[in-house]
């Protein structure tokens, strides 16, 4: 059997969303030789069995996926979008032996973007009082998408099915609370990451500002790191205007990391 020329890429979707978030790049990745999977995770993926939100269970589910990928000592590249990026970082900290590279796309480590409602701080009252179990947060325009054409498609899906490629129309406040607990834990331990790292973030991200991601990136001690800034998208970069650039960046990272792990997979030197 011929050995693979690149490491497998595992992509984790955003909070209570689905692998649909990667639907517009998956064919390009496959056609360009990137072996990848965007798994569903019980309790984290939309429409799976409903359980009380618990970020530790989300992380453990992601770790199980990483550890069961290929042989026990076969490395993988792990990536995630939005809260999935935070989850990927959490899993990478638990599976250091398996994760050869980490990709964070639109990582949500703080809510400070221009598209958030002024009343967003009130969510903390729900957290403190336990009333969060009675409330949910409605997704709103621009739904993380700058492209008017794609946004129109998302609005139609939200109206007809209460969900779309960017996730559900409403997110329980209890799930957001767990997401923020995970954000705080991972943010405090980011310095522990020691594998090659690629962060992609849109200049106009409406959920998390580029400035906060840049500050986080600059503080990371890992030596092999790259921050790619996307100029024509909002938060959902895998389905927005820059999705082809996102796919190409993923392939480039997979190729580069694979070159250090698989004999014969080295990329031709650029002229």
RAKA-V777510 format. One record per residue. NEAR is the number of other ideal C-beta (glycine too) atoms within 12 Angstrom. Layout:
NEAR + NEAR
This chain:
3 + 7 + 15 + 24 + 22 + 34 + 40 + 36 + 46 + 46 + 47 + 50 + 43 + 47 + 42 + 39 + 44 + 31 + 31 + 31 + 45 + 42 + 27 + 32 + 38 + 28 + 15 + 23 + 35 + 19 + 13 + 22 + 22 + 37 + 29 + 36 + 27 + 35 + 32 + 26 + 40 + 20 + 29 + 44 + 34 + 32 + 20 + 20 + 14 + 15 + 20 + 17 + 28 + 20 + 32 + 22 + 24 + 41 + 37 + 23 + 31 + 46 + 30 + 21 + 35 + 42 + 26 + 19 + 29 + 23 + 14 + 13 + 13 + 25 + 34 + 45 + 47 + 52 + 56 + 50 + 51 + 45 + 46 + 48 + 47 + 47 + 52 + 50 + 44 + 45 + 42 + 42 + 31 + 29 + 33 + 22 + 19 + 33 + 40 + 38 + 41 + 50 + 51 + 51 + 54 + 49 + 48 + 43 + 40 + 25 + 29 + 22 + 29 + 21 + 26 + 26 + 18 + 8 + 14 + 23 + 14 + 19 + 27 + 17 + 17 + 25 + 23 + 13 + 15 + 13 + 17 + 28 + 18 + 12 + 23 + 23 + 28 + 19 + 36 + 23 + 20 + 29 + 38 + 41 + 43 + 30 + 24 + 16 + 15 + 30 + 29 + 17 + 24 + 37 + 23 + 18 + 25 + 25 + 15 + 12 + 19 + 18 + 26 + 31 + 36 + 45 + 41 + 30 + 27 + 19 + 32 + 28 + 31 + 30 + 39 + 35 + 32 + 34 + 41 + 30 + 25 + 39 + 33 + 21 + 24 + 37 + 30 + 17 + 21 + 33 + 16 + 21 + 37 + 22 + 36 + 34 + 39 + 39 + 46 + 44 + 43 + 43 + 29 + 29 + 44 + 33 + 45 + 39 + 29 + 33 + 19 + 25 + 37 + 22 + 20 + 35 + 27 + 15 + 18 + 31 + 15 + 26 + 11 + 19 + 26 + 24 + 28 + 31 + 26 + 33 + 19 + 20 + 38 + 40 + 46 + 48 + 52 + 50 + 43 + 42 + 27 + 35 + 36 + 23 + 25 + 41 + 36 + 22 + 34 + 45 + 33 + 29 + 40 + 42 + 32 + 28 + 36 + 33 + 23 + 22 + 30 + 26 + 11 + 13 + 22 + 16 + 20 + 8 + 6 + 7 + 3
